[in-house]
Amino acid sequence: MDNLTYMMNLIDGYYVDDRGHRHYRVEGKNYDIRFHPSVLSWQCNCPAYKFGRPRGKHCKHIKEIQEGKK
């Protein structure tokens, strides 16, 4: 586990950057899962999100965060 993931687990599982975006991590993965509250959109930097997902669909990491399974 990297230091950022360790710290995020100590403080509610996410942090908010200076732009107001929430950053999450899924247990065992170092992918950056971001929620943009101003436009209500999610992004993930995993390969499935970048290259393999159909338009309008989320990867399993985003679904885990949304369902509270982190």
Stockholm file with secondary structure:
# STOCKHOLM 1.0

chainA/1-70         MDNLTYMMNLIDGYYVDDRGHRHYRVEGKNYDIRFHPSVLSWQCNCPAYKFGRPRGKHCKHIKEIQEGKK
#=GR chainA/1-70 SS CCHHHHHHHHTTTEEECTTSCEEECCTTCCCCEEEETTTTEEEECSHIIIIICCTTCCCHHHHHHHHTCC
#=GC SS_cons        CCHHHHHHHHTTTEEECTTSCEEECCTTCCCCEEEETTTTEEEECSHIIIIICCTTCCCHHHHHHHHTCC
//
